[in-house]
């Protein structure tokens, strides 16, 4: 089933991305290792790794944004909303998109807990999210992490992927010109 595949994918992702394998003396001699349990009972629809944290969103009647330390420990629920559509984070905060009928809220909340803050509300329904040192990117929108006015990035539309390496964000998207959006899968460097 899809949920079993997603749980297996998360376990493999965690093991590979975190180096999340521990070995005991019997295993270390043979080179085998076992995944390290970080959290149990995780049924997720979205997840992200950042800093020392694993973020994920579970949805049933409502969606809950959760965080667990990579090394394991206490899982915290950071927010609960009807429709959380993307999540990412950094060493101090989770950033996520909450879909509304005609707009999307770009929110952030400290990983230690606290009240979520709406950093910006953007038109439409972006579905990709990345964070750099100074900005949160939601598809073609750039929002200062400190909050403020969202800027729509020129020349870009129909975002297919959005990633960041901490220093800059990169998007695979179509290009816009006077005639509209052409989906030609260009790569854009979006800056810090």
N, C-alpha and C positions, 0 to 999 in steps of 0.2 A: 504494500500500500504506500501511498504518498507520505504519510506520517512516519512510517518505518524508514523509508528512504531518507527523509529529512533528518531523523534522529541519527541514522548511520552517517549521513553526510556531515552533520555537526560533530560527531565523535571523531571522524577522520580529520576534519578541518582543525579541531582543537588539538589533536595529537600532533599533526604536522606543523601547524603554525606556532604552537606554544612550546614545542619540544617537550610536550606534556607527557613524556614517558618516564617512568621511574623503573629502575631495575633493582632486583635483589641479588644477593651473591650468586644464587644458582643460575639466574638468567644472564648475568653479566658475562659469565664465562662462555655461554653459547651465543651471545649476541642478541638474544630475544629480549623483548621488553613488553610491558603491558601499559595500556593507557592509564593515566591518573584520573580518578574520579574528581570532578570539579563541582558538579551539581547533579542532583537526581530529579527524576520526574519532569524533565523539560519537554514540553510540547510547544514548539515555536513555529512562527511563520517568518520571522526576520531575525538576523543576528549580525553582530559586528564585534571586532576585536580592536581594542585601543588601550594604550598604556598598559596598566596591569589589570584590566577589566575585560570581562565578556559581557556584552549587552545582548538582550533578546526581547522579542515581543511575542506574547502569547495572546491568541484571540479566541473567544467563544462568543458570549453575548456582548462583551466589551473587550478591548485590548489592554493588556498591561505591559508596561515597559519595565524590565527587570535588569539587575546588574549583579554579577558575582565576581569576586577576585579570581584571576587566572589560576592562582595557587589553591583555590578552593576556599570555602568559608561561608559566611552568611550571605544569602541571597536577599536583596532588597527590591521592593517594588517602588519604582520612582514616579510613575504616573499611570493613570487609567483613563482611557478615552474610547469612544465608539470606533474610531478608525485611525490607527497609526499605520502609516504606509512606508516608512523608511526610518532607519536608525543608524547612527554612527557615534563616535565619541573621541575623546582625547583623555589625557591623564587626569583631568578634573571634572569633566562634564559629559553628559549624554546629550546628543542633538537628535531631534526627530521631527517628522512631518505628521501633522494631524489634518486630515482631509475634512473640509467643510463643503457645503453644497456647491459654491462657485469659487472658493478660495482655498488656500492651504496655509495653516499656521506653521511657522518654523519655530520650534520650541527648544529650550535647553533647561537642564536641571543638573545640579551638582550630583556627582556619583555618591556623595556621602548622604544624600537625601535633602529634602527641602522643598520649597514651592517652585513648580515649573514657571519659567518666564517665556512669554511670547517675544522672540527676538524680532520677528517681522511677520506680516501677512502678505502673501503673494497671490496674484491672479492665477487661476487655473489649478492644475493638479500635478505638480512635479512628483516624480517617484524615485529619484536618485538623490543621494546626499553624500557629501564629503566635507571634511573640515581640515583647515590649514592653521597656521599660527594665528592669523588675524581674521579669517573669514569662514563662514559656513556657505557652501554651495549647494543649491537645490535646483537641479537641472540647469536652466540658463540664468538663474538668479544668484546674485552674490550678496550676502548679508554680513555686516560686521559682527564678530562674535560678541562685542560689547553691546550689541543692539543698535538699532537705527534703521535708516532707509535701505530697503532692498533695491539693488540695481539690476536691471535686466541686461545681460551680456549681449552686445551687438554681434551680428553675423552668425548667430548660433540658434538652432532649433532642433526639435525631435531628438533629444538626448537618449542615447542607447546605453551608455555606461559613464560613470563618474567615479574617479578614484583620487586619492591624495596620498602624498608621501610625507606629509608634515610641512614640507617647504613650499609645495605648490600643488594645485589640483589640475587634473587632466580630464577631458571629456571626449567621448566619441559621439559626434552629433552631425546633423545636417547643417548646411549653410543657408543663410538668408540673403536675399538681395531684393531688388525692387519688385521682382515677380513672385516673391514668396519663399517658401521653404523647399529646398531641394535636398532630399535624403541621399547624400553621397558618402556618408561615413567618414568624415574628416576628423582628424585628431586636433584638439585645441588645448594649448597650455594656458591655464587661466590665472596663473600667478599665485602669490601668497595670500 
